[in-house]
Amino acid sequence: MTHVSPRPVSTRSRALTDSATMLGRNLRHMVRYPSMTVLLIGMPIVFLLLFVYVFGGTLGAGLGGASGGRAEYVNYVVPAIILIAVCSAVQGTAISVAMDMTEGIIARFRTMSIARVSVLTGHVLGSVIQTLIAVAVVLGVALLIGFDPAAGFGDWLAAGGVVVALAFALVWLSVALGLASGSVEGASNVGMPLVLLPFLGSGFVPTDSMPGAIRWFAEYQPFTPIIESLRGLLMGTPVGNNVLIALGWCVVIALGSYVWAKKLYNREYTR
């Protein structure tokens, strides 16, 4: 009787299978420990309510729109809140990665026959899903308090594509920051500049209302074309070349962060 040896599993198939397993692990963590998810979603909602109901009357009147006041401002500020929701959600990624690196689970994975890349891939895919959930919740709250988008189906798809690209890029950046932090405490703070950057852009007030140096920074930092892309797509106004610039920034951030994260992870993995 002829013995037939099992067909060897390709490296790519193994990486995909192991990545799916690691994704399941991260999703189960999200379900079992929802307090982190609630906290990360809660912060952008607090910012939304604060700026609409406390500052919206004054800031909205300064926009010069037809409706003016709070009704005008909620439409203006929602793209910035979406960006803050993405930045807030990916902040948890750095903490999760740092926990894996410092609590011994990586040492255990080293003894198992799994694709090395799957550990980081599981974190990235799980965090992107968590980020999209956060954005959906924030949009739901925004609609309840008066957000009135004029986007058609194609505009919604394009806006969703920008959000996914941004989430993917910032998750990889957060993974790299979590690996570089060396501790959970350090990882909990490394993402704070990401949350602050929308305030130094066109998210809450037009850049032409800012003084010289701050205005220059606000106009040329990465988050401004992303905010303007989302604002134009959601409100049905011209976006110019902002979408291309926004996607270009996402590619640069994602690629640079991936290379950095891979280098840091391989260094830690081989110790």
ZATI-382661 format. One record per atom (N, C-alpha, C): y, z, x; residue number from 1. Coordinates in steps of 0.2 Angstrom, whole numbers, plus 5000, padded with zeros to 4 digits. Layout:
# ZATI-382661
<site <Y,Z,X>,NUM> ...
This chain:
# ZATI-382661
<site <4994,5000,5004>,1> <site <5000,5000,5000>,1> <site <5006,5000,5004>,1> <site <5011,4995,5003>,2> <site <5017,4995,5007>,2> <site <5022,5000,5005>,2> <site <5024,5003,5010>,3> <site <5029,5008,5009>,3> <site <5036,5005,5010>,3> <site <5040,5006,5004>,4> <site <5047,5003,5004>,4> <site <5052,5009,5005>,4> <site <5056,5008,5011>,5> <site <5061,5013,5012>,5> <site <5067,5012,5008>,5> <site <5070,5018,5006>,6> <site <5076,5017,5001>,6> <site <5081,5013,5005>,6> <site <5085,5009,5001>,7> <site <5091,5005,5003>,7> <site <5096,5010,5006>,7> <site <5099,5009,5012>,8> <site <5104,5013,5014>,8> <site <5110,5013,5010>,8> <site <5114,5018,5009>,9> <site <5120,5018,5006>,9> <site <5125,5016,5010>,9> <site <5130,5011,5008>,10> <site <5135,5009,5012>,10> <site <5140,5014,5013>,10> <site <5144,5014,5019>,11> <site <5149,5019,5020>,11> <site <5154,5019,5014>,11> <site <5156,5013,5012>,12> <site <5161,5013,5007>,12> <site <5159,5016,5000>,12> <site <5153,5015,4998>,13> <site <5150,5018,4992>,13> <site <5149,5025,4993>,13> <site <5147,5028,4999>,14> <site <5147,5035,5000>,14> <site <5154,5038,5000>,14> <site <5159,5035,5002>,15> <site <5166,5037,5002>,15> <site <5168,5038,4995>,15> <site <5167,5033,4991>,16> <site <5169,5033,4984>,16> <site <5165,5038,4980>,16> <site <5159,5039,4981>,17> <site <5155,5044,4978>,17> <site <5157,5051,4979>,17> <site <5158,5052,4986>,18> <site <5161,5059,4988>,18> <site <5168,5060,4986>,18> <site <5172,5055,4986>,19> <site <5179,5056,4983>,19> <site <5179,5058,4976>,19> <site <5174,5055,4972>,20> <site <5174,5056,4965>,20> <site <5172,5064,4964>,20> <site <5167,5066,4968>,21> <site <5165,5073,4968>,21> <site <5171,5078,4970>,21> <site <5174,5076,4975>,22> <site <5180,5080,4977>,22> <site <5186,5080,4972>,22> <site <5186,5074,4968>,23> <site <5191,5074,4963>,23> <site <5189,5079,4957>,23> <site <5183,5079,4956>,24> <site <5180,5083,4950>,24> <site <5181,5091,4952>,24> <site <5180,5092,4959>,25> <site <5181,5099,4961>,25> <site <5189,5101,4960>,25> <site <5193,5097,4962>,26> <site <5200,5098,4961>,26> <site <5202,5099,4954>,26> <site <5200,5094,4949>,27> <site <5201,5095,4942>,27> <site <5198,5101,4939>,27> <site <5193,5103,4941>,28> <site <5190,5110,4939>,28> <site <5194,5116,4941>,28> <site <5197,5115,4947>,29> <site <5201,5121,4949>,29> <site <5208,5121,4945>,29> <site <5210,5115,4943>,30> <site <5216,5114,4939>,30> <site <5215,5118,4932>,30> <site <5209,5117,4929>,31> <site <5207,5119,4923>,31> <site <5206,5127,4923>,31> <site <5202,5129,4929>,32> <site <5200,5136,4929>,32> <site <5206,5141,4931>,32> <site <5211,5138,4934>,33> <site <5217,5141,4937>,33> <site <5223,5138,4934>,33> <site <5225,5138,4927>,34> <site <5230,5134,4925>,34> <site <5237,5137,4926>,34> <site <5238,5143,4929>,35> <site <5244,5146,4930>,35> <site <5249,5142,4935>,35> <site <5245,5139,4940>,36> <site <5249,5135,4945>,36> <site <5252,5129,4941>,36> <site <5248,5126,4937>,37> <site <5250,5120,4933>,37> <site <5256,5122,4928>,37> <site <5255,5127,4925>,38> <site <5260,5129,4920>,38> <site <5267,5131,4924>,38> <site <5266,5134,4930>,39> <site <5272,5136,4934>,39> <site <5276,5129,4936>,39> <site <5272,5124,4938>,40> <site <5275,5118,4941>,40> <site <5278,5114,4936>,40> <site <5275,5114,4930>,41> <site <5278,5110,4924>,41> <site <5284,5114,4921>,41> <site <5283,5121,4921>,42> <site <5289,5124,4918>,42> <site <5296,5124,4922>,42> <site <5296,5123,4928>,43> <site <5302,5122,4932>,43> <site <5306,5116,4930>,43> <site <5304,5110,4929>,44> <site <5308,5105,4927>,44> <site <5310,5105,4920>,44> <site <5306,5109,4916>,45> <site <5308,5110,4909>,45> <site <5314,5114,4908>,45> <site <5314,5120,4912>,46> <site <5319,5124,4913>,46> <site <5326,5121,4915>,46> <site <5325,5116,4920>,47> <site <5331,5113,4922>,47> <site <5333,5108,4917>,47> <site <5329,5105,4913>,48> <site <5331,5100,4908>,48> <site <5335,5104,4902>,48> <site <5332,5110,4900>,49> <site <5336,5114,4895>,49> <site <5342,5116,4898>,49> <site <5342,5119,4904>,50> <site <5348,5121,4907>,50> <site <5354,5116,4907>,50> <site <5352,5110,4910>,51> <site <5358,5105,4911>,51> <site <5360,5102,4904>,51> <site <5355,5102,4899>,52> <site <5357,5099,4893>,52> <site <5361,5103,4889>,52> <site <5359,5110,4888>,53> <site <5362,5114,4883>,53> <site <5367,5119,4886>,53> <site <5367,5119,4893>,54> <site <5373,5123,4896>,54> <site <5378,5119,4899>,54> <site <5376,5114,4903>,55> <site <5381,5109,4906>,55> <site <5382,5103,4902>,55> <site <5378,5101,4898>,56> <site <5378,5094,4895>,56> <site <5384,5092,4891>,56> <site <5387,5097,4888>,57> <site <5393,5096,4884>,57> <site <5399,5093,4889>,57> <site <5400,5097,4894>,58> <site <5405,5095,4899>,58> <site <5403,5089,4903>,58> <site <5397,5089,4906>,59> <site <5395,5083,4910>,59> <site <5395,5077,4906>,59> <site <5392,5077,4900>,60> <site <5391,5071,4896>,60> <site <5398,5068,4894>,60> <site <5403,5073,4893>,61> <site <5410,5070,4891>,61> <site <5413,5066,4897>,61> <site <5411,5068,4903>,62> <site <5413,5065,4909>,62> <site <5410,5058,4910>,62> <site <5405,5056,4907>,63> <site <5401,5050,4908>,63> <site <5405,5044,4905>,63> <site <5409,5046,4900>,64> <site <5413,5040,4896>,64> <site <5409,5036,4892>,64> <site <5403,5038,4889>,65> <site <5399,5035,4885>,65> <site <5402,5035,4878>,65> <site <5399,5031,4873>,66> <site <5401,5031,4866>,66> <site <5400,5037,4863>,66> <site <5394,5040,4864>,67> <site <5393,5046,4860>,67> <site <5396,5052,4863>,67> <site <5396,5052,4870>,68> <site <5399,5058,4873>,68> <site <5395,5064,4873>,68> <site <5397,5069,4877>,69> <site <5394,5076,4876>,69> <site <5387,5076,4878>,69> <site <5384,5081,4874>,70> <site <5377,5083,4876>,70> <site <5372,5077,4874>,70> <site <5373,5073,4869>,71> <site <5369,5067,4867>,71> <site <5369,5062,4872>,71> <site <5375,5061,4875>,72> <site <5375,5056,4880>,72> <site <5372,5058,4887>,72> <site <5373,5065,4888>,73> <site <5370,5068,4894>,73> <site <5362,5068,4895>,73> <site <5359,5069,4889>,74> <site <5352,5070,4889>,74> <site <5349,5063,4891>,74> <site <5352,5058,4889>,75> <site <5349,5051,4891>,75> <site <5350,5050,4898>,75> <site <5356,5053,4901>,76> <site <5358,5052,4908>,76> <site <5353,5056,4913>,76> <site <5352,5062,4911>,77> <site <5348,5066,4915>,77> <site <5341,5066,4915>,77> <site <5338,5063,4910>,78> <site <5330,5063,4910>,78> <site <5327,5060,4916>,78> <site <5329,5054,4919>,79> <site <5326,5052,4925>,79> <site <5326,5056,4930>,79> <site <5331,5060,4931>,80> <site <5332,5065,4937>,80> <site <5327,5071,4936>,80> <site <5326,5073,4929>,81> <site <5321,5078,4928>,81> <site <5314,5075,4929>,81> <site <5313,5069,4927>,82> <site <5306,5066,4929>,82> <site <5305,5067,4936>,82> <site <5310,5065,4940>,83> <site <5309,5065,4947>,83> <site <5307,5072,4950>,83> <site <5311,5077,4947>,84> <site <5310,5084,4949>,84> <site <5303,5086,4946>,84> <site <5300,5084,4941>,85> <site <5294,5085,4938>,85> <site <5288,5083,4943>,85> <site <5289,5077,4946>,86> <site <5285,5074,4951>,86> <site <5285,5078,4957>,86> <site <5291,5080,4960>,87> <site <5292,5084,4966>,87> <site <5289,5091,4965>,87> <site <5290,5094,4959>,88> <site <5287,5101,4958>,88> <site <5280,5101,4958>,88> <site <5277,5096,4954>,89> <site <5270,5095,4954>,89> <site <5266,5094,4960>,89> <site <5269,5090,4965>,90> <site <5266,5089,4971>,90> <site <5266,5094,4976>,90> <site <5271,5099,4974>,91> <site <5272,5105,4979>,91> <site <5265,5109,4979>,91> <site <5262,5109,4973>,92> <site <5256,5113,4973>,92> <site <5250,5110,4977>,92> <site <5251,5103,4979>,93> <site <5246,5100,4983>,93> <site <5246,5103,4990>,93> <site <5252,5104,4993>,94> <site <5253,5107,4999>,94> <site <5249,5114,4999>,94> <site <5250,5118,4994>,95> <site <5247,5124,4994>,95> <site <5239,5124,4994>,95> <site <5237,5119,4990>,96> <site <5229,5118,4989>,96> <site <5226,5116,4996>,96> <site <5230,5111,4999>,97> <site <5227,5109,5005>,97> <site <5227,5114,5010>,97> <site <5233,5118,5011>,98> <site <5233,5124,5016>,98> <site <5228,5129,5014>,98> <site <5226,5130,5008>,99> <site <5221,5135,5006>,99> <site <5214,5132,5009>,99> <site <5213,5126,5008>,100> <site <5206,5123,5010>,100> <site <5206,5124,5018>,100> <site <5211,5123,5021>,101> <site <5211,5123,5029>,101> <site <5211,5130,5031>,101> <site <5213,5135,5028>,102> <site <5214,5141,5031>,102> <site <5208,5146,5028>,102> <site <5205,5144,5023>,103> <site <5200,5149,5020>,103> <site <5193,5147,5021>,103> <site <5192,5142,5026>,104> <site <5185,5141,5028>,104> <site <5181,5136,5024>,104> <site <5184,5133,5019>,105> <site <5180,5128,5015>,105> <site <5179,5122,5019>,105> <site <5184,5120,5023>,106> <site <5183,5114,5028>,106> <site <5177,5115,5033>,106> <site <5177,5121,5035>,107> <site <5171,5122,5040>,107> <site <5164,5121,5036>,107> <site <5164,5123,5030>,108> <site <5158,5122,5026>,108> <site <5157,5115,5025>,108> <site <5162,5111,5023>,109> <site <5161,5104,5022>,109> <site <5159,5100,5029>,109> <site <5161,5103,5034>,110> <site <5158,5100,5041>,110> <site <5151,5100,5041>,110> <site <5148,5105,5038>,111> <site <5140,5105,5039>,111> <site <5137,5101,5034>,111> <site <5141,5098,5029>,112> <site <5138,5094,5024>,112> <site <5138,5087,5025>,112> <site <5134,5083,5023>,113> <site <5134,5076,5024>,113> <site <5138,5072,5018>,113> <site <5145,5073,5020>,114> <site <5150,5070,5015>,114> <site <5155,5066,5019>,114> <site <5158,5061,5016>,115> <site <5163,5057,5020>,115> <site <5169,5061,5021>,115> <site <5171,5061,5027>,116> <site <5176,5065,5029>,116> <site <5183,5064,5025>,116> <site <5184,5057,5024>,117> <site <5190,5056,5020>,117> <site <5190,5058,5013>,117> <site <5184,5060,5010>,118> <site <5184,5062,5003>,118> <site <5188,5068,5001>,118> <site <5188,5073,5006>,119> <site <5192,5079,5005>,119> <site <5199,5078,5003>,119> <site <5202,5074,5007>,120> <site <5209,5072,5006>,120> <site <5210,5068,5000>,120> <site <5206,5063,4999>,121> <site <5206,5058,4993>,121> <site <5206,5062,4987>,121> <site <5201,5067,4987>,122> <site <5200,5071,4981>,122> <site <5207,5075,4979>,122> <site <5210,5078,4984>,123> <site <5216,5081,4983>,123> <site <5222,5076,4980>,123> <site <5222,5070,4983>,124> <site <5227,5065,4981>,124> <site <5226,5063,4974>,124> <site <5220,5061,4972>,125> <site <5219,5059,4966>,125> <site <5220,5064,4960>,125> <site <5218,5070,4962>,126> <site <5218,5076,4957>,126> <site <5226,5077,4956>,126> <site <5230,5077,4962>,127> <site <5237,5079,4961>,127> <site <5241,5074,4958>,127> <site <5239,5067,4958>,128> <site <5242,5062,4955>,128> <site <5241,5063,4947>,128> <site <5235,5064,4945>,129> <site <5233,5066,4938>,129> <site <5237,5072,4936>,129> <site <5238,5077,4940>,130> <site <5242,5083,4938>,130> <site <5249,5081,4937>,130> <site <5251,5077,4941>,131> <site <5258,5075,4941>,131> <site <5260,5071,4935>,131> <site <5255,5066,4933>,132> <site <5257,5062,4927>,132> <site <5256,5066,4921>,132> <site <5252,5072,4921>,133> <site <5252,5076,4915>,133> <site <5259,5080,4915>,133> <site <5261,5082,4920>,134> <site <5268,5086,4920>,134> <site <5273,5081,4918>,134> <site <5273,5075,4920>,135> <site <5279,5070,4918>,135> <site <5278,5069,4910>,135> <site <5272,5068,4908>,136> <site <5271,5067,4900>,136> <site <5274,5073,4896>,136> <site <5272,5079,4899>,137> <site <5275,5085,4895>,137> <site <5282,5085,4895>,137> <site <5285,5084,4901>,138> <site <5293,5084,4902>,138> <site <5296,5079,4897>,138> <site <5293,5073,4897>,139> <site <5295,5068,4892>,139> <site <5295,5070,4885>,139> <site <5289,5073,4883>,140> <site <5288,5076,4877>,140> <site <5294,5080,4875>,140> <site <5295,5085,4879>,141> <site <5301,5090,4878>,141> <site <5308,5086,4877>,141> <site <5309,5081,4882>,142> <site <5315,5078,4882>,142> <site <5316,5074,4875>,142> <site <5311,5071,4872>,143> <site <5311,5068,4866>,143> <site <5313,5073,4860>,143> <site <5310,5079,4861>,144> <site <5311,5084,4856>,144> <site <5318,5086,4855>,144> <site <5322,5086,4861>,145> <site <5329,5088,4861>,145> <site <5334,5083,4861>,145> <site <5332,5076,4860>,146> <site <5336,5071,4858>,146> <site <5336,5065,4863>,146> <site <5332,5065,4868>,147> <site <5331,5059,4872>,147> <site <5330,5053,4868>,147> <site <5333,5048,4869>,148> <site <5333,5042,4865>,148> <site <5332,5035,4869>,148> <site <5326,5034,4872>,149> <site <5326,5028,4876>,149> <site <5326,5022,4872>,149> <site <5328,5017,4876>,150> <site <5329,5010,4872>,150> <site <5324,5005,4875>,150> <site <5319,5008,4879>,151> <site <5314,5004,4883>,151> <site <5309,5000,4878>,151> <site <5307,4994,4880>,152> <site <5302,4991,4877>,152> <site <5295,4992,4880>,152> <site <5290,4989,4878>,153> <site <5283,4990,4880>,153> <site <5283,4989,4888>,153> <site <5286,4983,4890>,154> <site <5286,4981,4897>,154> <site <5290,4986,4901>,154> <site <5295,4988,4898>,155> <site <5300,4993,4902>,155> <site <5296,4999,4903>,155> <site <5292,5002,4898>,156> <site <5288,5008,4899>,156> <site <5283,5007,4904>,156> <site <5280,5001,4904>,157> <site <5275,5000,4909>,157> <site <5278,5000,4916>,157> <site <5284,4997,4917>,158> <site <5287,4996,4924>,158> <site <5289,5003,4926>,158> <site <5292,5007,4921>,159> <site <5294,5014,4923>,159> <site <5288,5018,4925>,159> <site <5282,5017,4921>,160> <site <5276,5021,4923>,160> <site <5274,5019,4930>,160> <site <5274,5013,4931>,161> <site <5272,5010,4938>,161> <site <5276,5013,4944>,161> <site <5283,5014,4942>,162> <site <5287,5017,4947>,162> <site <5285,5025,4948>,162> <site <5284,5028,4943>,163> <site <5282,5035,4943>,163> <site <5275,5036,4947>,163> <site <5270,5032,4945>,164> <site <5264,5032,4949>,164> <site <5265,5031,4956>,164> <site <5269,5026,4958>,165> <site <5270,5024,4965>,165> <site <5273,5030,4969>,165> <site <5278,5033,4965>,166> <site <5282,5039,4968>,166> <site <5277,5045,4969>,166> <site <5273,5046,4963>,167> <site <5268,5052,4964>,167> <site <5263,5051,4970>,167> <site <5261,5045,4970>,168> <site <5256,5043,4976>,168> <site <5259,5045,4982>,168> <site <5265,5042,4983>,169> <site <5269,5043,4990>,169> <site <5270,5050,4991>,169> <site <5273,5054,4986>,170> <site <5275,5061,4988>,170> <site <5268,5065,4988>,170> <site <5263,5064,4985>,171> <site <5257,5068,4986>,171> <site <5254,5067,4993>,171> <site <5254,5061,4996>,172> <site <5252,5060,5003>,172> <site <5257,5064,5007>,172> <site <5263,5064,5006>,173> <site <5268,5068,5010>,173> <site <5267,5075,5009>,173> <site <5265,5078,5003>,174> <site <5263,5085,5002>,174> <site <5257,5087,5006>,174> <site <5252,5082,5006>,175> <site <5246,5083,5009>,175> <site <5247,5084,5017>,175> <site <5251,5080,5020>,176> <site <5253,5080,5027>,176> <site <5257,5087,5028>,176> <site <5262,5089,5024>,177> <site <5265,5095,5025>,177> <site <5261,5101,5024>,177> <site <5256,5101,5019>,178> <site <5251,5106,5019>,178> <site <5247,5107,5025>,178> <site <5245,5102,5028>,179> <site <5241,5102,5034>,179> <site <5245,5104,5040>,179> <site <5252,5102,5040>,180> <site <5256,5104,5046>,180> <site <5258,5111,5045>,180> <site <5258,5114,5039>,181> <site <5261,5121,5038>,181> <site <5257,5126,5041>,181> <site <5250,5126,5041>,182> <site <5246,5131,5045>,182> <site <5245,5137,5041>,182> <site <5248,5138,5035>,183> <site <5247,5144,5031>,183> <site <5249,5142,5024>,183> <site <5246,5146,5019>,184> <site <5248,5145,5012>,184> <site <5255,5147,5011>,184> <site <5257,5153,5014>,185> <site <5264,5155,5014>,185> <site <5269,5149,5016>,185> <site <5267,5146,5022>,186> <site <5272,5141,5024>,186> <site <5271,5135,5019>,186> <site <5265,5133,5017>,187> <site <5265,5127,5012>,187> <site <5269,5128,5006>,187> <site <5269,5135,5003>,188> <site <5273,5136,4997>,188> <site <5280,5134,4998>,188> <site <5283,5134,5004>,189> <site <5290,5132,5005>,189> <site <5292,5125,5007>,189> <site <5287,5122,5010>,190> <site <5288,5115,5013>,190> <site <5291,5110,5008>,190> <site <5289,5111,5002>,191> <site <5291,5106,4997>,191> <site <5298,5107,4994>,191> <site <5301,5112,4995>,192> <site <5307,5114,4992>,192> <site <5313,5108,4993>,192> <site <5313,5106,4999>,193> <site <5319,5100,5000>,193> <site <5317,5094,4995>,193> <site <5311,5093,4993>,194> <site <5310,5087,4989>,194> <site <5313,5089,4982>,194> <site <5313,5095,4980>,195> <site <5315,5097,4973>,195> <site <5323,5097,4973>,195> <site <5326,5098,4979>,196> <site <5333,5098,4979>,196> <site <5336,5092,4980>,196> <site <5333,5087,4983>,197> <site <5336,5080,4984>,197> <site <5338,5077,4978>,197> <site <5335,5077,4972>,198> <site <5338,5074,4966>,198> <site <5345,5076,4965>,198> <site <5347,5083,4966>,199> <site <5353,5085,4965>,199> <site <5359,5082,4970>,199> <site <5356,5079,4975>,200> <site <5361,5076,4980>,200> <site <5360,5068,4979>,200> <site <5359,5066,4973>,201> <site <5359,5059,4972>,201> <site <5362,5058,4965>,201> <site <5360,5052,4962>,202> <site <5364,5051,4956>,202> <site <5360,5054,4950>,202> <site <5356,5059,4951>,203> <site <5352,5062,4945>,203> <site <5356,5065,4940>,203> <site <5361,5069,4942>,204> <site <5365,5074,4937>,204> <site <5372,5072,4936>,204> <site <5375,5068,4941>,205> <site <5382,5066,4940>,205> <site <5382,5059,4944>,205> <site <5387,5055,4942>,206> <site <5387,5048,4946>,206> <site <5389,5049,4953>,206> <site <5387,5045,4957>,207> <site <5389,5046,4965>,207> <site <5396,5045,4966>,207> <site <5400,5041,4962>,208> <site <5407,5040,4963>,208> <site <5411,5046,4962>,208> <site <5408,5051,4959>,209> <site <5412,5057,4958>,209> <site <5412,5062,4964>,209> <site <5408,5060,4969>,210> <site <5407,5065,4975>,210> <site <5411,5063,4980>,210> <site <5413,5068,4984>,211> <site <5417,5067,4990>,211> <site <5413,5062,4995>,211> <site <5417,5060,5000>,212> <site <5415,5054,5005>,212> <site <5408,5055,5008>,212> <site <5407,5060,5012>,213> <site <5401,5060,5016>,213> <site <5395,5062,5011>,213> <site <5396,5066,5006>,214> <site <5391,5067,5001>,214> <site <5389,5061,4997>,214> <site <5394,5058,4995>,215> <site <5393,5051,4991>,215> <site <5389,5046,4995>,215> <site <5391,5046,5002>,216> <site <5387,5041,5006>,216> <site <5380,5043,5006>,216> <site <5378,5049,5007>,217> <site <5371,5052,5008>,217> <site <5368,5050,5001>,217> <site <5371,5052,4995>,218> <site <5368,5051,4989>,218> <site <5367,5044,4987>,218> <site <5371,5039,4989>,219> <site <5369,5032,4988>,219> <site <5364,5029,4992>,219> <site <5362,5032,4998>,220> <site <5358,5029,5002>,220> <site <5351,5033,5003>,220> <site <5351,5039,5000>,221> <site <5344,5043,5001>,221> <site <5339,5040,4996>,221> <site <5333,5041,4998>,222> <site <5327,5037,4994>,222> <site <5327,5038,4986>,222> <site <5329,5044,4984>,223> <site <5328,5046,4977>,223> <site <5333,5042,4972>,223> <site <5339,5040,4975>,224> <site <5344,5037,4971>,224> <site <5342,5031,4968>,224> <site <5339,5026,4972>,225> <site <5336,5020,4968>,225> <site <5331,5021,4964>,225> <site <5327,5026,4965>,226> <site <5321,5028,4961>,226> <site <5324,5030,4954>,226> <site <5329,5035,4954>,227> <site <5332,5037,4948>,227> <site <5335,5032,4944>,227> <site <5339,5027,4948>,228> <site <5342,5022,4944>,228> <site <5337,5017,4941>,228> <site <5332,5016,4945>,229> <site <5327,5012,4942>,229> <site <5324,5014,4935>,229> <site <5322,5021,4935>,230> <site <5320,5024,4929>,230> <site <5325,5024,4924>,230> <site <5331,5025,4926>,231> <site <5337,5026,4921>,231> <site <5338,5019,4917>,231> <site <5338,5014,4922>,232> <site <5339,5007,4919>,232> <site <5333,5005,4915>,232> <site <5327,5006,4917>,233> <site <5321,5004,4913>,233> <site <5320,5008,4906>,233> <site <5322,5014,4906>,234> <site <5321,5018,4900>,234> <site <5326,5017,4895>,234> <site <5332,5016,4898>,235> <site <5338,5015,4893>,235> <site <5340,5007,4892>,235> <site <5336,5003,4895>,236> <site <5337,4996,4894>,236> <site <5343,4993,4897>,236> <site <5345,4996,4902>,237> <site <5351,4993,4906>,237> <site <5349,4989,4912>,237> <site <5353,4985,4915>,238> <site <5351,4981,4921>,238> <site <5349,4986,4927>,238> <site <5344,4984,4931>,239> <site <5342,4988,4936>,239> <site <5343,4985,4943>,239> <site <5346,4979,4943>,240> <site <5347,4975,4949>,240> <site <5341,4975,4954>,240> <site <5342,4977,4960>,241> <site <5337,4977,4965>,241> <site <5334,4984,4966>,241> <site <5336,4989,4962>,242> <site <5334,4996,4963>,242> <site <5327,4997,4963>,242> <site <5323,4993,4958>,243> <site <5316,4994,4958>,243> <site <5313,4992,4964>,243> <site <5315,4986,4967>,244> <site <5312,4984,4974>,244> <site <5313,4989,4979>,244> <site <5319,4992,4979>,245> <site <5321,4997,4984>,245> <site <5317,5003,4983>,245> <site <5316,5005,4977>,246> <site <5312,5011,4975>,246> <site <5305,5010,4978>,246> <site <5302,5004,4976>,247> <site <5295,5003,4978>,247> <site <5295,5003,4986>,247> <site <5300,5000,4989>,248> <site <5300,5000,4996>,248> <site <5299,5007,4999>,248> <site <5304,5011,4997>,249> <site <5304,5018,4999>,249> <site <5297,5021,4998>,249> <site <5294,5020,4992>,250> <site <5287,5023,4991>,250> <site <5282,5021,4995>,250> <site <5282,5014,4997>,251> <site <5277,5011,5002>,251> <site <5278,5015,5009>,251> <site <5285,5015,5011>,252> <site <5286,5018,5018>,252> <site <5284,5025,5018>,252> <site <5285,5029,5013>,253> <site <5284,5036,5012>,253> <site <5276,5037,5012>,253> <site <5273,5033,5008>,254> <site <5265,5034,5007>,254> <site <5262,5032,5014>,254> <site <5264,5027,5017>,255> <site <5261,5024,5023>,255> <site <5262,5029,5029>,255> <site <5268,5031,5030>,256> <site <5269,5036,5035>,256> <site <5266,5043,5034>,256> <site <5266,5045,5028>,257> <site <5263,5051,5026>,257> <site <5255,5051,5027>,257> <site <5252,5045,5025>,258> <site <5245,5045,5026>,258> <site <5243,5045,5033>,258> <site <5247,5041,5037>,259> <site <5245,5041,5044>,259> <site <5246,5048,5047>,259> <site <5251,5051,5045>,260> <site <5252,5058,5048>,260> <site <5247,5063,5046>,260> <site <5245,5063,5039>,261> <site <5240,5067,5036>,261> <site <5233,5066,5040>,261> <site <5231,5060,5040>,262> <site <5225,5058,5043>,262> <site <5225,5060,5051>,262> <site <5230,5060,5054>,263> <site <5230,5062,5061>,263> <site <5229,5070,5061>,263> <site <5233,5073,5057>,264> <site <5232,5081,5057>,264> <site <5225,5083,5055>,264> <site <5223,5080,5049>,265> <site <5216,5082,5047>,265> <site <5211,5080,5052>,265> <site <5211,5075,5055>,266> <site <5206,5073,5060>,266> <site <5206,5078,5066>,266> <site <5212,5080,5068>,267> <site <5213,5085,5073>,267> <site <5210,5092,5071>,267> <site <5211,5094,5065>,268> <site <5208,5100,5062>,268> <site <5201,5100,5061>,268> <site <5198,5094,5059>,269> <site <5191,5093,5057>,269> <site <5187,5093,5063>,269> <site <5190,5091,5069>,270> <site <5185,5090,5075>,270> <site <5186,5096,5079>,270> <site <5190,5101,5077>,271> <site <5190,5107,5081>,271> <site <5183,5111,5081>,271> 
